[in-house]
Amino acid sequence: MAKFYKVSKAFQATVSKEDKTPVTDDHGNVKFMFQVEEQGKEGWMSIQRKPGGTLEAGDYVYGIVDEWDNGKAKFVRQQVPDGVEYPADAPKRPATPAEGAAAVDATSPAQQSELDELTQDKLDYIIGMLEQLTNPDLANVNKVIPGSKPVDLDDLDI
C-alpha cells in the first residue's frame, strides 16, 4: 500500500562522475537518486522531477517501495489521493494548483474571441489533416494554415 516516505539521502543523477550533465528524460524532467527511512531493501531508487524541481533529505515522496528482480529497491510513485494529509513536518505544498501556478494575464473579451477563433481554425486544420490521412480520397480538406493565406499543400516536395 502506498504511503509517505521521508527521504534520508538524495542527489541529482548525472551522466558520469566526469560529465556533470544532469540525466533527463525526453520531456526535460530531471532524474534524482534517493533512499528513504524505513526502506527495508538495499540500493538507490530513482524519481523524475520537473525542470527546476529538487529532491533533498527531509522531503517526502508518496508511493510504494518495491524491488527489482535482482532484489534491489525500486520506488513506484503514486498520486496522493484527495483528502490524504501530508506529514506535519513536510515542506509546505500549495493548497490548490491555482496557488502554486504562475499568474496569467487576463485577456479582454475581444482578445479572447480572437484567440478562440484562432484555436478553432487550428483545430479545423488538424482535423482536416487527420481525416485526409485516414481517407486520402477526401476532397474537402481545409488546406489553409491558421493565421496565413491559403497554401496548396499538393505542391510541397515531401
C-alpha positions, -999 to 999 in steps of 0.1 A, spaced: 0 0 0 13 35 -9 24 58 19 46 88 25 84 81 28 108 106 42 139 110 20 171 102 40 196 108 12 193 122 -23 213 136 -52 207 146 -88 218 119 -112 245 130 -137 257 114 -169 290 103 -153 314 113 -125 334 134 -150 304 147 -170 281 165 -145 253 170 -171 220 161 -154 202 130 -166 169 140 -182 141 122 -200 125 132 -233 103 158 -216 132 175 -198 124 160 -164 154 156 -142 163 122 -125 171 121 -88 185 91 -69 174 87 -33 169 65 -3 142 67 23 138 60 60 124 25 67 134 15 31 139 -22 40 156 -30 8 192 -23 -4 200 2 -31 192 36 -45 158 44 -60 151 69 -87 124 95 -94 118 122 -120 112 158 -112 101 187 -134 129 211 -145 138 233 -116 124 207 -91 145 193 -64 147 163 -40 165 167 -8 169 149 25 138 156 46 114 158 16 86 133 13 77 110 -16 44 91 -19 44 56 -33 55 21 -27 90 7 -21 91 -24 -42 121 -44 -55 136 -52 -89 142 -88 -100 178 -85 -85 163 -77 -51 174 -40 -51 150 -13 -40 126 2 -66 102 31 -59 68 31 -76 55 66 -74 17 71 -67 -5 101 -68 -15 114 -34 -53 107 -31 -76 136 -23 -81 140 14 -48 124 24 -27 148 45 10 154 40 31 146 71 32 176 96 70 181 90 67 180 52 78 211 33 48 234 26 28 224 -5 3 247 -24 -32 240 -10 -46 242 -46 -30 241 -80 -40 277 -86 -20 289 -56 12 272 -70 6 283 -106 21 313 -122 -1 344 -126 -18 346 -160 -26 379 -177 -63 385 -182 -74 390 -217 -102 413 -229 -133 397 -244 -122 409 -279 -88 392 -274 -104 361 -261 -127 359 -291 -98 362 -314 -79 335 -295 -110 313 -296 -113 318 -334 -76 311 -340 -78 280 -318 -109 268 -337 -90 274 -371 -61 253 -358 -84 225 -347 -102 225 -380 -69 223 -398 -57 194 -377 -89 175 -380 -89 180 -418 -53 167 -420 -62 136 -399 -93 130 -420 -72 131 -451 -47 106 -436 -75 82 -429 -93 88 -462 -69 101 -490 -99 104 -514 -113 132 -493 -115 163 -515 -129 186 -488 -98 192 -467 -91 226 -452 -57 235 -468 -54 268 -451 -27 271 -424 -42 291 -395 -30 327 -394 -18 327 -430 -31 328 -466 -42 296 -484 -14 272 -493 -16 245 -519 -1 215 -500 -1 194 -532 30 214 -544 51 205 -514 81 182 -520 79 156 -493 
